[in-house]
Amino acid sequence: MYFCAITALTIGYGDVVPTSTFDRIDAILLGLVGMVFTRLIVALALRGVQEAARRAAGVVADPGKQ
């Protein structure tokens, strides 16, 4: 679990490393999945901040839906 968390979160301390070819491929795929999920979470958080800023400024995101 430790290795999965460190790899998926793209931290990569280097204290635990895969040794076999299969493990290395698995680690690469896990890192890619981690990057996708990290990007998704950041995008969702950014969208929430942008919507909150629009509401605070009194701007409606879609004027047709008032």
MOPAC internal coordinates of N, CA, C and O (Angstrom, degrees):
PM7 1SCF
backbone

  N    0.0000 0     0.00 0     0.00 0    0    0    0
  C    1.4462 1     0.00 0     0.00 0    1    0    0
  C    1.5344 1   110.79 1     0.00 0    2    1    0
  O    1.2310 1   121.09 1   139.78 1    3    2    1
  N    1.3231 1   115.52 1   -40.22 1    3    2    1
  C    1.4634 1   119.19 1  -179.69 1    5    3    2
  C    1.5255 1   110.73 1   -58.43 1    6    5    3
  O    1.2310 1   120.62 1   130.78 1    7    6    5
  N    1.3388 1   116.41 1   -49.22 1    7    6    5
  C    1.4611 1   120.81 1  -179.04 1    9    7    6
  C    1.5223 1   110.66 1   -61.07 1   10    9    7
  O    1.2310 1   120.43 1   137.15 1   11   10    9
  N    1.3290 1   116.78 1   -42.85 1   11   10    9
  C    1.4714 1   120.63 1   179.94 1   13   11   10
  C    1.5190 1   111.02 1   -61.75 1   14   13   11
  O    1.2310 1   120.35 1   134.71 1   15   14   13
  N    1.3226 1   116.94 1   -45.29 1   15   14   13
  C    1.4637 1   120.40 1  -178.87 1   17   15   14
  C    1.5248 1   111.16 1   -64.59 1   18   17   15
  O    1.2310 1   120.01 1   134.16 1   19   18   17
  N    1.3116 1   117.60 1   -45.84 1   19   18   17
  C    1.4676 1   121.19 1  -178.52 1   21   19   18
  C    1.5243 1   110.66 1   -65.07 1   22   21   19
  O    1.2310 1   120.12 1   141.17 1   23   22   21
  N    1.3304 1   117.37 1   -38.83 1   23   22   21
  C    1.4606 1   120.79 1  -179.96 1   25   23   22
  C    1.5201 1   111.16 1   -73.07 1   26   25   23
  O    1.2310 1   119.84 1   133.20 1   27   26   25
  N    1.3307 1   117.91 1   -46.80 1   27   26   25
  C    1.4643 1   121.40 1  -177.86 1   29   27   26
  C    1.5205 1   111.66 1   -64.86 1   30   29   27
  O    1.2310 1   120.15 1   147.31 1   31   30   29
  N    1.3157 1   117.32 1   -32.69 1   31   30   29
  C    1.4597 1   120.27 1   178.16 1   33   31   30
  C    1.5264 1   111.85 1   -83.15 1   34   33   31
  O    1.2310 1   120.30 1  -176.52 1   35   34   33
  N    1.3095 1   117.03 1     3.48 1   35   34   33
  C    1.4682 1   125.83 1   178.60 1   37   35   34
  C    1.5329 1   112.70 1    57.75 1   38   37   35
  O    1.2310 1   120.56 1  -148.01 1   39   38   37
  N    1.3318 1   116.54 1    31.99 1   39   38   37
  C    1.4637 1   120.87 1   177.09 1   41   39   38
  C    1.5217 1   109.48 1   -83.18 1   42   41   39
  O    1.2310 1   120.29 1   123.68 1   43   42   41
  N    1.3331 1   117.06 1   -56.32 1   43   42   41
  C    1.4592 1   122.23 1   174.74 1   45   43   42
  C    1.5069 1   115.05 1    61.22 1   46   45   43
  O    1.2310 1   119.60 1  -111.90 1   47   46   45
  N    1.3155 1   118.37 1    68.10 1   47   46   45
  C    1.4622 1   121.78 1   179.29 1   49   47   46
  C    1.5226 1   112.57 1   -64.36 1   50   49   47
  O    1.2310 1   119.73 1   146.15 1   51   50   49
  N    1.3341 1   118.12 1   -33.85 1   51   50   49
  C    1.4537 1   121.28 1  -179.78 1   53   51   50
  C    1.5069 1   114.38 1    92.22 1   54   53   51
  O    1.2310 1   119.78 1  -177.66 1   55   54   53
  N    1.3329 1   118.03 1     2.34 1   55   54   53
  C    1.4597 1   120.09 1   179.59 1   57   55   54
  C    1.5242 1   112.40 1   -79.28 1   58   57   55
  O    1.2310 1   120.00 1   156.07 1   59   58   57
  N    1.3353 1   117.60 1   -23.93 1   59   58   57
  C    1.4611 1   122.63 1   174.87 1   61   59   58
  C    1.5187 1   106.31 1  -124.47 1   62   61   59
  O    1.2310 1   120.47 1   -55.86 1   63   62   61
  N    1.3233 1   116.70 1   124.14 1   63   62   61
  C    1.4636 1   120.20 1  -177.13 1   65   63   62
  C    1.5253 1   110.43 1  -130.18 1   66   65   63
  O    1.2310 1   120.21 1   -32.20 1   67   66   65
  N    1.3289 1   117.21 1   147.80 1   67   66   65
  C    1.4640 1   119.85 1   176.15 1   69   67   66
  C    1.5279 1   109.82 1   -72.86 1   70   69   67
  O    1.2310 1   120.76 1   -35.10 1   71   70   69
  N    1.3424 1   116.15 1   144.90 1   71   70   69
  C    1.4642 1   119.45 1  -176.89 1   73   71   70
  C    1.5202 1   113.23 1  -109.95 1   74   73   71
  O    1.2310 1   119.72 1   144.88 1   75   74   73
  N    1.3168 1   118.13 1   -35.12 1   75   74   73
  C    1.4669 1   119.53 1  -178.51 1   77   75   74
  C    1.5275 1   110.40 1   -90.39 1   78   77   75
  O    1.2310 1   120.70 1   -16.08 1   79   78   77
  N    1.3022 1   116.26 1   163.92 1   79   78   77
  C    1.4672 1   121.35 1   179.35 1   81   79   78
  C    1.5201 1   110.96 1   -61.82 1   82   81   79
  O    1.2310 1   120.45 1   136.41 1   83   82   81
  N    1.3399 1   116.74 1   -43.59 1   83   82   81
  C    1.4617 1   120.40 1   178.98 1   85   83   82
  C    1.5254 1   110.79 1   -60.83 1   86   85   83
  O    1.2310 1   120.36 1   136.47 1   87   86   85
  N    1.3317 1   116.91 1   -43.53 1   87   86   85
  C    1.4626 1   120.62 1   179.58 1   89   87   86
  C    1.5273 1   111.35 1   -64.32 1   90   89   87
  O    1.2310 1   120.34 1   143.06 1   91   90   89
  N    1.3134 1   116.96 1   -36.94 1   91   90   89
  C    1.4679 1   120.17 1   178.98 1   93   91   90
  C    1.5214 1   111.21 1   -67.01 1   94   93   91
  O    1.2310 1   120.52 1   137.67 1   95   94   93
  N    1.3321 1   116.62 1   -42.33 1   95   94   93
  C    1.4725 1   120.32 1   177.30 1   97   95   94
  C    1.5170 1   109.77 1   -63.64 1   98   97   95
  O    1.2310 1   120.64 1   137.65 1   99   98   97
  N    1.3281 1   116.38 1   -42.35 1   99   98   97
  C    1.4615 1   121.38 1   178.20 1  101   99   98
  C    1.5295 1   110.71 1   -61.15 1  102  101   99
  O    1.2310 1   120.28 1   138.58 1  103  102  101
  N    1.3257 1   117.07 1   -41.42 1  103  102  101
  C    1.4625 1   120.96 1   179.38 1  105  103  102
  C    1.5263 1   111.14 1   -66.25 1  106  105  103
  O    1.2310 1   120.20 1   141.77 1  107  106  105
  N    1.3196 1   117.23 1   -38.23 1  107  106  105
  C    1.4681 1   120.75 1   177.56 1  109  107  106
  C    1.5203 1   110.31 1   -63.12 1  110  109  107
  O    1.2310 1   120.82 1   133.83 1  111  110  109
  N    1.3306 1   116.03 1   -46.17 1  111  110  109
  C    1.4661 1   119.68 1   179.15 1  113  111  110
  C    1.5265 1   111.23 1   -63.66 1  114  113  111
  O    1.2310 1   120.45 1   139.44 1  115  114  113
  N    1.3211 1   116.75 1   -40.56 1  115  114  113
  C    1.4586 1   120.70 1   177.90 1  117  115  114
  C    1.5265 1   110.79 1   -63.15 1  118  117  115
  O    1.2310 1   120.15 1   139.57 1  119  118  117
  N    1.3234 1   117.33 1   -40.43 1  119  118  117
  C    1.4642 1   120.77 1   176.98 1  121  119  118
  C    1.5147 1   112.08 1   -63.57 1  122  121  119
  O    1.2310 1   120.27 1   139.25 1  123  122  121
  N    1.3286 1   117.10 1   -40.75 1  123  122  121
  C    1.4687 1   120.49 1   178.33 1  125  123  122
  C    1.5246 1   111.31 1   -64.95 1  126  125  123
  O    1.2310 1   120.69 1   137.41 1  127  126  125
  N    1.3248 1   116.30 1   -42.59 1  127  126  125
  C    1.4691 1   119.93 1   177.14 1  129  127  126
  C    1.5250 1   109.75 1   -62.64 1  130  129  127
  O    1.2310 1   120.54 1   138.94 1  131  130  129
  N    1.3207 1   116.57 1   -41.06 1  131  130  129
  C    1.4625 1   120.44 1   177.91 1  133  131  130
  C    1.5175 1   112.23 1   -61.04 1  134  133  131
  O    1.2310 1   120.35 1   139.93 1  135  134  133
  N    1.3311 1   116.94 1   -40.07 1  135  134  133
  C    1.4668 1   120.01 1   178.48 1  137  135  134
  C    1.5202 1   111.35 1   -65.96 1  138  137  135
  O    1.2310 1   120.34 1   140.61 1  139  138  137
  N    1.3274 1   116.95 1   -39.39 1  139  138  137
  C    1.4671 1   120.55 1   178.86 1  141  139  138
  C    1.5234 1   110.15 1   -63.59 1  142  141  139
  O    1.2310 1   120.33 1   133.14 1  143  142  141
  N    1.3326 1   116.97 1   -46.86 1  143  142  141
  C    1.4585 1   119.58 1  -179.57 1  145  143  142
  C    1.5238 1   111.85 1   -66.78 1  146  145  143
  O    1.2310 1   119.87 1   142.13 1  147  146  145
  N    1.3272 1   117.85 1   -37.87 1  147  146  145
  C    1.4611 1   120.54 1   176.86 1  149  147  146
  C    1.5214 1   110.51 1   -62.16 1  150  149  147
  O    1.2310 1   120.59 1   136.72 1  151  150  149
  N    1.3174 1   116.47 1   -43.28 1  151  150  149
  C    1.4679 1   120.99 1   178.44 1  153  151  150
  C    1.5274 1   111.23 1   -63.28 1  154  153  151
  O    1.2310 1   120.46 1   139.25 1  155  154  153
  N    1.3292 1   116.73 1   -40.75 1  155  154  153
  C    1.4586 1   121.68 1   178.83 1  157  155  154
  C    1.5257 1   111.27 1   -63.19 1  158  157  155
  O    1.2310 1   120.28 1   135.01 1  159  158  157
  N    1.3110 1   117.08 1   -44.99 1  159  158  157
  C    1.4604 1   120.85 1  -179.68 1  161  159  158
  C    1.5198 1   110.84 1   -64.57 1  162  161  159
  O    1.2310 1   120.06 1   137.58 1  163  162  161
  N    1.3205 1   117.48 1   -42.42 1  163  162  161
  C    1.4685 1   120.72 1   178.68 1  165  163  162
  C    1.5264 1   110.45 1   -64.35 1  166  165  163
  O    1.2310 1   119.84 1   138.98 1  167  166  165
  N    1.3320 1   117.92 1   -41.02 1  167  166  165
  C    1.4666 1   121.43 1   179.41 1  169  167  166
  C    1.5241 1   110.96 1   -64.10 1  170  169  167
  O    1.2310 1   120.29 1   137.45 1  171  170  169
  N    1.3237 1   117.05 1   -42.55 1  171  170  169
  C    1.4647 1   119.86 1   178.92 1  173  171  170
  C    1.5285 1   111.33 1   -65.85 1  174  173  171
  O    1.2310 1   120.44 1   139.59 1  175  174  173
  N    1.3203 1   116.76 1   -40.41 1  175  174  173
  C    1.4602 1   120.03 1   177.93 1  177  175  174
  C    1.5243 1   110.77 1   -64.89 1  178  177  175
  O    1.2310 1   120.28 1   138.65 1  179  178  177
  N    1.3152 1   117.07 1   -41.35 1  179  178  177
  C    1.4609 1   121.12 1   178.97 1  181  179  178
  C    1.5177 1   111.09 1   -63.81 1  182  181  179
  O    1.2310 1   120.36 1   138.90 1  183  182  181
  N    1.3328 1   116.93 1   -41.10 1  183  182  181
  C    1.4614 1   120.43 1   177.76 1  185  183  182
  C    1.5292 1   110.70 1   -61.16 1  186  185  183
  O    1.2310 1   120.36 1   137.90 1  187  186  185
  N    1.3151 1   116.93 1   -42.10 1  187  186  185
  C    1.4608 1   120.66 1   178.30 1  189  187  186
  C    1.5187 1   112.10 1   -62.66 1  190  189  187
  O    1.2310 1   120.57 1   138.49 1  191  190  189
  N    1.3192 1   116.52 1   -41.51 1  191  190  189
  C    1.4687 1   120.56 1   178.75 1  193  191  190
  C    1.5271 1   110.32 1   -65.96 1  194  193  191
  O    1.2310 1   120.11 1   138.36 1  195  194  193
  N    1.3294 1   117.40 1   -41.64 1  195  194  193
  C    1.4620 1   120.72 1   179.22 1  197  195  194
  C    1.5235 1   111.36 1   -64.00 1  198  197  195
  O    1.2310 1   120.04 1   137.64 1  199  198  197
  N    1.3279 1   117.53 1   -42.36 1  199  198  197
  C    1.4617 1   120.30 1   178.89 1  201  199  198
  C    1.5218 1   111.03 1   -65.39 1  202  201  199
  O    1.2310 1   120.28 1   140.33 1  203  202  201
  N    1.3220 1   117.07 1   -39.67 1  203  202  201
  C    1.4601 1   120.43 1   177.86 1  205  203  202
  C    1.5241 1   110.82 1   -64.45 1  206  205  203
  O    1.2310 1   120.30 1   141.09 1  207  206  205
  N    1.3242 1   117.03 1   -38.91 1  207  206  205
  C    1.4655 1   120.48 1   178.62 1  209  207  206
  C    1.5254 1   110.84 1   -66.84 1  210  209  207
  O    1.2310 1   120.24 1   141.08 1  211  210  209
  N    1.3326 1   117.15 1   -38.92 1  211  210  209
  C    1.4684 1   120.17 1   177.54 1  213  211  210
  C    1.5236 1   110.95 1   -64.31 1  214  213  211
  O    1.2310 1   120.70 1   136.24 1  215  214  213
  N    1.3348 1   116.27 1   -43.76 1  215  214  213
  C    1.4651 1   119.42 1   179.06 1  217  215  214
  C    1.5214 1   110.86 1   -62.72 1  218  217  215
  O    1.2310 1   120.55 1   139.64 1  219  218  217
  N    1.3216 1   116.55 1   -40.36 1  219  218  217
  C    1.4586 1   120.61 1   180.00 1  221  219  218
  C    1.5212 1   111.02 1   -65.62 1  222  221  219
  O    1.2310 1   120.46 1   148.53 1  223  222  221
  N    1.3350 1   116.72 1   -31.47 1  223  222  221
  C    1.4633 1   120.86 1   179.72 1  225  223  222
  C    1.5230 1   111.48 1   -85.99 1  226  225  223
  O    1.2310 1   120.27 1   171.47 1  227  226  225
  N    1.3328 1   117.10 1    -8.53 1  227  226  225
  C    1.4571 1   120.66 1   179.45 1  229  227  226
  C    1.5123 1   113.92 1    82.49 1  230  229  227
  O    1.2310 1   119.97 1  -160.41 1  231  230  229
  N    1.3178 1   117.66 1    19.59 1  231  230  229
  C    1.4595 1   121.94 1  -179.96 1  233  231  230
  C    1.5222 1   108.41 1   -99.88 1  234  233  231
  O    1.2310 1   120.46 1   -48.04 1  235  234  233
  N    1.3306 1   116.72 1   131.96 1  235  234  233
  C    1.4552 1   121.44 1   177.14 1  237  235  234
  C    1.5198 1   108.16 1   -88.89 1  238  237  235
  O    1.2310 1   120.20 1   -44.89 1  239  238  237
  N    1.3334 1   117.23 1   135.11 1  239  238  237
  C    1.4631 1   121.26 1  -177.26 1  241  239  238
  C    1.5216 1   111.96 1   -61.61 1  242  241  239
  O    1.2310 1   119.72 1   138.96 1  243  242  241
  N    1.3350 1   118.14 1   -41.04 1  243  242  241
  C    1.4585 1   122.73 1   179.80 1  245  243  242
  C    1.5239 1   107.82 1  -130.42 1  246  245  243
  O    1.2310 1   119.47 1   -79.28 1  247  246  245
  N    1.3354 1   118.61 1   100.72 1  247  246  245
  C    1.4651 1   121.21 1  -175.25 1  249  247  246
  C    1.5291 1   113.51 1   -57.59 1  250  249  247
  O    1.2310 1   119.15 1   155.78 1  251  250  249
  N    1.3212 1   119.24 1   -24.22 1  251  250  249
  C    1.4549 1   121.74 1  -179.89 1  253  251  250
  C    1.5180 1   113.05 1   -72.69 1  254  253  251
  O    1.2310 1   119.68 1   166.27 1  255  254  253
  N    1.3160 1   118.22 1   -13.73 1  255  254  253
  C    1.4659 1   122.02 1  -177.00 1  257  255  254
  C    1.5246 1   112.54 1  -107.05 1  258  257  255
  O    1.2310 1   119.07 1  -148.55 1  259  258  257
  N    1.2944 1   119.38 1    31.45 1  259  258  257
  C    1.4662 1   121.66 1  -177.91 1  261  259  258
  C    1.4920 1   112.34 1   -72.56 1  262  261  259
  O    1.2310 1   120.10 1   180.00 1  263  262  261

